[in-house]
Amino acid sequence: MNDWIDIGTLSDIPLRGARTVQLEGEKEIAVFRTGDDRVFALVNECPHKKGPLSQGIVHGHAVSCPLHNWNIALASGEAQGEDKGCTPTIAVKQEGGRILLAHPQSLQVAA
């Protein structure tokens, strides 16, 4: 069972944008809102050169790294196309108008 952390409301995240969350003792987390109001959370580092994904462009259900334009799938954290690598994902859900993150102890890396 996950410990859920309330980080705010959907309107706290810009449409097709991101905000970051810093939890004590953990890596910075980027929380993304897509054009269809889905919410995803990843560790805020591109697997290539550790670029801040929260500063990238959200398109569909992916984000482009601002450093080298790698496309990262928001659902899996995996680099798309010929690029290789994966960014850990964090479970996220919307409940009662609030956005909840799973405690980072449950970081997931796609196999």
N, C-alpha and C positions, 0 to 999 in steps of 0.2 A: 504494500500500500504506500502511495506517495504522500509526502507532506507537501501541501500546496501553499504557495506564498502569493498573497494578493498584491499585484503591482499596479493596479489602477483600472481605468475604463478604456474601452475601444477608442473613444474620442481623444484619449491622451496620446495616441500614436497617429501621426499623419497618414492619410490615405496614400498608399504606395510608398510608404516611408518606414522609418524605424526609430526606436528609442533604445537607450541602453540602461541596463540595470546592473548595479554592482552589489553583490551579496558578500558579506564578510567571509574572507578566506577563500573566495572562489574567483575564477576568471570572469571577466566582464561578459555579460550576456546581451546579445542584440535581439530585440523583439520586433518582428516585422508585421505590418498590416498590408495585405494585398488589396487590389482593386475590388475584389469581391468580398471584402471584410473578413477574410480568414486571417488567423494569427498564427505565427510560427516563431520559434525561439532557437537560436544557435549560439554557440560560443562565438564571440565577436572577433574571430580571426580566420582569414582565408588560409586554407591548408598549403598554399603555395609560398607566399612571402609574409604571412601573418598580417595582411592588410585588414583594416577595420571595416568589416562587412556592413556595419550600420551606416557607413558613409557611401555605400554603393547605391546603384539604381535598382529598384524593385520593378520587375516586369513579369507578369503572369505569376507563377509560383516559384520564381527564382530571383536571385540578386547577383549583380555584377560587382566583382571586387573593384574598388576604386584605384588600386595600384596597377593591375595588369589585365583587367577586364575578364577574369575567369568568371564563368557563370556557375553559381552554386544553387542546387535545388534546396528550397526551403524545407521541404518535408523530410528529406533524408540527410542533408548536409553534404551530399556528394557533388563533386565537380562534374560538369556536363561536357559533352563532346569528347574530344581526344584528351582533355586534361585529366589528371589523376589526383586523387586525394579526397579527404572527407573531413568535414568540420563536425564536432559533436553537436547533437540536437538535444533540446530540453523539452519535455512534454509540456504542453500548454493547453488550457481550456478556457472557455468563456462560460460563466455561470452567474445568473442574476445581474447581468450587465457589467460584471467585473472580469478582469483577466487574471488568471491564476497560473503560476509557473510551478512545475514539480520541483521539489528540492533538488539542487544540482548533484546530489549523490547519485541521482538516477540518470546521469549523462548517458546518451546512447550514441554509438558510432555504428553506422551501417556496415554490414559485413561485405 
